[in-house]
Amino acid sequence: VDAGHRAVIFDRFRGVQDTVVGEGTHFLIPWVQKPIIFDCRSRPRNIPVITGSKDLQNVNITLRILFRPVTAQLPRIFTSIGEDYDERVLPSITTEILKSVVARFDAGELITQRELVSRQVSEDLTERAATFGLILDDVSLTHLTFGKEFTEAVEMKQVAQQEAERARFIVEKAEQQKKAAVISAEGDSKAAELIANSLATAGDGLIELRKLEAAEDIAYQLSRSRNITYLPSGQSVL
């Protein structure tokens, strides 16, 4: 018997023996006894299931299971189920448990509470498999998708949310521009009021002051230009 394997002995006179033979070399009675070898190491298996959620959405789920038989129960497994126990037991109990658990959640909850769903499936499936003499070392949801209608509805919802965010941004921008225009208008009104008060107080003196300031600014700008030449007044220049 190779490492990681066990043997169940079938005797032509006494039937399946209750004793499980371990690893190593053993002696058998030719023609009378026959060994049936079982792999007792953990083996992976992917099981796809199509089921429905609480809100009647189609759900495609793939469950990955690491399983192995209980060594002491190998004679019972061979007698009641057969050598291909994994083919006969795992697909049926996995489908049963997944349909039961998924039906408790809405489609949205299957996404947001995936860890809870996975834990519930693992607990229920481990308990169910134990009745058949199987140990589940790991159970995990590796694939979870929904029907075409639900996927399209989710995409449309996301687009609508993006459009709503864009519209809200445009409204906020318009409000800010409106406030800026009001502030600018208030500033212009205040400036006009101050100028009017100054004219009433100083008369033409304020206007003359503004003229001098403008002339000074023009002279400064002209002095920096290279295309302008200044000539002395009152002299003849060739």
Order of alpha helices (4+ residues) and beta strands (2+ residues): beta-beta-beta-beta-beta-alpha-alpha-alpha-alpha-beta-alpha-alpha
